[in-house]
Amino acid sequence: MSATAPLDQLAFEFFREFARCEYCLKAVGLREPNRRDPTADWGAFANDVQQLFDAPPTRAVANAIAYYVAKPPKKQIIRDGLLDWSNVLPDHNSQAELVLRLVCRVRNNLFHGGKFNGHWFEPQRSEELLRHGLTILKAVTSAHQAVSEAYAGRAN
């Protein structure tokens, strides 16, 4: 087993959970308005689960939210023709929306090659972002009744 196998497995779990959550948002109608393609509306979802961010149900959820707020993932950009990182936060109207958009950023960085090129860049930081991101995704999925039902396969 390679030294990165646990992080590889965590990344797989994060991708799987993210994809399932995003599908459920779209399946229950939490989609960006006025778009032809079905795109999950993370802002609307954030509004629906705001209470979870105001009063986290467990210490693990509180710690995960606090980590993302204190140490948000950067956005990969091009500066002077070279790959670089920006500390600019995504547009948001609430802490819930900020954190969920940051979880989306982790997914984007990972999926689009910002954190991995045959080996993990900053493996400890990647592990923390993935682990806390999983905690947040599981919490918000279970906190929203319709999304939770879709997740369990009970939605229309």
N, C-alpha and C positions, 0 to 999 in steps of 0.2 A: 504494500500500500504506500502511495506517495505521501510526502509530508503535507501536501495541499489537499489531500482527499477530504478531510473534515470541512474545509472551507468550500471545496467544490460541492459537497453534499448540501451545505447550508445555502449556497447560491441556487442550487436546484430547488430546494424547498421554498426559498424566497420567490423564485420565478413562478413556481407552481401556485403558490398562495396568491401572488399578485395577479396572475392570469385568471384564476378562479374568481377572485374578488371583482376584478374589472368586468368579467363576463356577467357576473351577477348584477352589478350596477346597471349595465346595459339591458339585461333581461327584465329588470323590474321598472324600466322606464327612466332611470337616472342617466339620461343621455343629453349631450350638448344640443341645445335647440338650433334649429335652422341649419342643420348639416345633413348632407345626403348620406354620409357614411356614419355608422353607429359609433359614436365616440363617448366614452364614459364621462359623466359630468361630476368630476371630483369636488367642485365647488358646492354643488347642490347636496352631494353626499355629506360634505363637511358640515353644512348647515343642519342636516338631519341628525348628525352624531355629535354635535357641539357639546352636549352635556357630558359625554365621556371625557372630553378634554378639560371641562370645568371641574369635574369630580372623578378622576380616574378610579376604576373599580378595584384595582390591585396596585401594590407597590411596583410590580414589574411593568405595568402599563404607565404608571407615573414616571418611573425611571426612563422608560423608552421615549416618552414625550419630552422629558427634560433633556435627554441626550440630543435629540434632534434639534431642539431649540438652541441649546448651548453650543453644539458642534455640527451645524448643518452641513450636508454634503455640498460640495462646490459644483458648479456647472462647467462642463468642458466647452471651451471656446477656441476660436482661432484668433491669435494676436500676432500681427506682423508676419503672417504666413505660417506660424508654428502653432502646434497644439499647446493650450495653456488652460488655466483654471480661473474662474471668476467666483468671487464671494457674494455676488448679487443674489439676493433672495427672490424667489418667484413672487409675482403679484398675489396678494391674498387679502381677504376681508376679516379673517379671524385666525386664532391660533390653530384651530382644527384644520382650516384650509391650508395654512402654511405647512403644517406637519404632513398632511396628506400629499401635498404637492412636492414636499421634500422626499417622501417615500417614492413618489413617481420619478423623481430625479435620480434616486439610487438605482431604480430599475433601468432608466434610460442610460445612465453611465455604464452600468454593467452590460446591458444588452448591446449597446452601440460601441463597446470596446474601450470605454474610458478607464476602466479599472483592471483590465486583463488583456495581456498579449502573450499568451503562452505561460505566463507566471503572474501571480497576484501582485499588484502594486499596493504597497502599504497593507499587508495582509491583516494586521491586527485591527486597523481602522475599518477595513472592509468587513471583517467579522462582526465588529460592533454595529456598524450600520445595517448589515443584513439581519443580525439577531434582533436588534431593536425594531427594525422594520417589520419583521415577522410578527413580533408581539403586537405592534400597532395594527397591522392588517387583521390579525385574528380577533382583536378586541373590537374594532369598528365593524367587522363583518357580523359578529354576534350581537352587537348593540343595535343593529337596524333590523327590525322585524322582517320586512320584505326581503332584504338582502340575505338575511339568515335563512329564511325559508327557501330562497332560490339556491343558496349554498347547499342546503340539505336535500335539494331536489324536490321540494314541495311547492314550488311556484308554478303559476299557470304557464 
